[in-house]
């Protein structure tokens, strides 16, 4: 077979790949036999429009690892095309390259235990939405169903639980998990998980430990610059043992026979991982391509949900002290005004005004004033445990208590006075009111505020040197 003459007739970057098979049915060396001028030029002539290889010299019949790192996904495609004689196509963005690859592989003949296929690629800097959507009808249907559920969702957690169950069933897997990673806290959390009734695998929630984040950090190197990891046969397990022996052994101990794992990325931020274990390996190509396409939409929805959580925090939390802000206080009070008085019993309102803040700001600067506010909030948080604490503005805090008694309110106020003495110059003017229900929340607020100002007047009468 004149492979060089054949490949030279193709215009786009194309090479010929050989796959060696062994007597036990596994594969051995995978080599790049030869390439057309466009393919060889992409290696030997540096060009920012082409991916940079590990070498700038093309040597015929070299192991493919001479040009880019070991990639189980690439090897699986080569085996299926060259040995099983299946035409292959994919559109991917490997992590190791800042390019999108439109890849086509066609089977050629065999010579003994050496099997051949073509490998053609068209690369681009930016994603082509038409190529991403150019998939089989069954995959498109599965992904479309996911998108519809995500867009029509009013309950994020319920929708993610439903989607992970759909993905597990599509993979015919024993378990499927979405794990979120928090890079600031270096912690992981299970967003959703689905396991079939016959699964011998432990729930991820049962085995998740505080140090699991360190294990996830090793996955990037294990994936090896590809866009995901597919472990389903002996060659794949040998690769995993070489790259990540500790994780490999832990998977085997956990009765994992196969795993497909993808990072969930959005705008270059890694949000976590999705994986399926003990899936239908005969259907691995469709499974990989379906998850590969689905994760774009899942990652986008997770990122959007996290953004909404951050915005909610910004709209409800006082960022200096960590207690709720005035906006949230107004919302809570309005909700009480509009509620049935029979719904909420034992209402307690406490106003706590921080004495001497202006003096500290003027004398020691606003950093010292901020520290005083933080300490004041800490006193209230340690005393009014389980109650709602708000920074009403400036040096004033408000505590909303429900299902309480007047004795409990008085007891907590005295505890706040005593505890504040342990925080240096923290001193509160405190006023409270108690109502059996929320029928007159406006009156309760006025009474608590009035008592607080009476207490403040007494404080400045006793300490005229601290007058603002």
Rosetta blueprint (number, residue, H / E / L):
1 X L
2 X L
3 X H
4 X H
5 X H
6 X H
7 X H
8 X H
9 X L
10 X L
11 X L
12 X L
13 X E
14 X E
15 X E
16 X E
17 X E
18 X E
19 X E
20 X E
21 X E
22 X L
23 X L
24 X L
25 X L
26 X L
27 X E
28 X E
29 X E
30 X E
31 X E
32 X E
33 X E
34 X E
35 X E
36 X L
37 X H
38 X H
39 X H
40 X H
41 X H
42 X H
43 X H
44 X H
45 X L
46 X L
47 X L
48 X L
49 X L
50 X L
51 X L
52 X L
53 X L
54 X L
55 X L
56 X L
57 X L
58 X L
59 X L
60 X L
61 X L
62 X E
63 X E
64 X H
65 X H
66 X H
67 X L
68 X L
69 X L
70 X L
71 X L
72 X H
73 X H
74 X H
75 X H
76 X H
77 X H
78 X H
79 X H
80 X H
81 X H
82 X H
83 X H
84 X L
85 X L
86 X L
87 X L
88 X E
89 X E
90 X E
91 X E
92 X E
93 X L
94 X L
95 X L
96 X L
97 X L
98 X L
99 X L
100 X E
101 X E
102 X E
103 X E
104 X E
105 X E
106 X E
107 X E
108 X E
109 X E
110 X E
111 X E
112 X L
113 X L
114 X E
115 X E
116 X E
117 X E
118 X E
119 X E
120 X E
121 X E
122 X E
123 X E
124 X E
125 X L
126 X L
127 X L
128 X L
129 X H
130 X H
131 X H
132 X H
133 X H
134 X L
135 X L
136 X L
137 X H
138 X H
139 X H
140 X H
141 X H
142 X H
143 X H
144 X H
145 X H
146 X H
147 X H
148 X H
149 X H
150 X H
151 X H
152 X L
153 X L
154 X L
155 X L
156 X H
157 X H
158 X H
159 X H
160 X H
161 X H
162 X H
163 X H
164 X H
165 X H
166 X H
167 X H
168 X H
169 X H
170 X H
171 X H
172 X L
173 X L
174 X L
175 X E
176 X E
177 X E
178 X E
179 X E
180 X E
181 X E
182 X E
183 X L
184 X L
185 X L
186 X L
187 X E
188 X E
189 X E
190 X E
191 X E
192 X E
193 X E
194 X E
195 X E
196 X L
197 X L
198 X L
199 X L
200 X L
201 X L
202 X L
203 X L
204 X H
205 X H
206 X H
207 X H
208 X L
209 X L
210 X L
211 X L
212 X H
213 X H
214 X H
215 X H
216 X H
217 X H
218 X H
219 X H
220 X H
221 X H
222 X H
223 X H
224 X L
225 X L
226 X L
227 X L
228 X L
229 X E
230 X E
231 X E
232 X L
233 X L
234 X H
235 X H
236 X H
237 X H
238 X H
239 X H
240 X H
241 X H
242 X H
243 X H
244 X L
245 X H
246 X H
247 X H
248 X H
249 X H
250 X H
251 X H
252 X H
253 X H
254 X L
255 X L
256 X L
257 X L
258 X L
259 X E
260 X E
261 X E
262 X E
263 X E
264 X E
265 X E
266 X E
267 X L
268 X L
269 X E
270 X E
271 X E
272 X E
273 X E
274 X E
275 X E
276 X E
277 X E
278 X L
279 X L
280 X L
281 X H
282 X H
283 X H
284 X H
285 X H
286 X H
287 X H
288 X H
289 X H
290 X H
291 X H
292 X H
293 X H
294 X H
295 X H
296 X H
297 X H
298 X H
299 X H
300 X H
301 X H
302 X H
303 X H
304 X H
305 X H
306 X H
307 X H
308 X H
309 X H
310 X H
311 X H
312 X H
313 X H
314 X H
315 X H
316 X H
317 X E
318 X L
319 X L
320 X L
321 X L
322 X L
323 X L
324 X E
325 X L
326 X H
327 X H
328 X H
329 X H
330 X H
331 X H
332 X H
333 X H
334 X H
335 X H
336 X H
337 X H
338 X L
339 X L
340 X L
341 X L
342 X L
343 X L
344 X L
345 X E
346 X E
347 X E
348 X E
349 X E
350 X E
351 X E
352 X E
353 X E
354 X E
355 X L
356 X L
357 X H
358 X H
359 X H
360 X H
361 X H
362 X H
363 X H
364 X H
365 X L
366 X H
367 X H
368 X H
369 X H
370 X H
371 X H
372 X H
373 X H
374 X H
375 X H
376 X H
377 X H
378 X H
379 X H
380 X H
381 X H
382 X H
383 X H
384 X L
385 X L
386 X L
387 X L
388 X E
389 X E
390 X E
391 X E
392 X E
393 X E
394 X L
395 X L
396 X E
397 X E
398 X E
399 X E
400 X E
401 X E
402 X L
403 X L
404 X L
405 X L
406 X H
407 X H
408 X H
409 X H
410 X H
411 X H
412 X H
413 X H
414 X H
415 X H
416 X H
417 X H
418 X H
419 X H
420 X H
421 X H
422 X H
423 X H
424 X L
425 X L
426 X L
427 X L
428 X E
429 X E
430 X E
431 X E
432 X E
433 X E
434 X E
435 X E
436 X E
437 X E
438 X L
439 X L
440 X L
441 X H
442 X H
443 X H
444 X H
445 X H
446 X H
447 X H
448 X H
449 X H
450 X H
451 X H
452 X H
453 X H
454 X H
455 X H
456 X H
457 X H
458 X H
459 X H
460 X H
461 X H
462 X H
463 X L
464 X H
465 X H
466 X H
467 X L
468 X L
